[in-house]
């Protein structure tokens, strides 16, 4: 089991330069965990794509449903104190720290392409390109 951030989920569903990395990661380790927050972040990614006319509203709805189905049973609440401690000790957002807190809680790694997270939490993160 690994924790993935919302962007890794997006790379899996929205074709782009990191899609092959996300697909390789999923093939190698298909047991992905996420904090509940991922849903809102993924919806926001889809909203940006709708506004840029790269996907339609109906495509966005389908992608959200497919991603929710994929991650069903793998969504976790995180402890607020744990998140705030990570915020205190880094310059990362509370949103990003939720993913790190979950990785720590599950005794696994967060797979991300976010350079700030990789720099701030090297013991708890793995770069997407290295993980796939």
Secondary structure, 3 states (H helix, E strand, C coil): CEEECHHHHHHHHCCCCCHHHHHHHHHHCCCEEEECCHHHHHHHHHHHHHHCCCCCHHHHHHHHHHHHHHHCCCEECCCHHHHHHHHHCCCCCHHHHHHHHHHHHCCCCEEECCHHHHHHCCCCEEEHHHHC
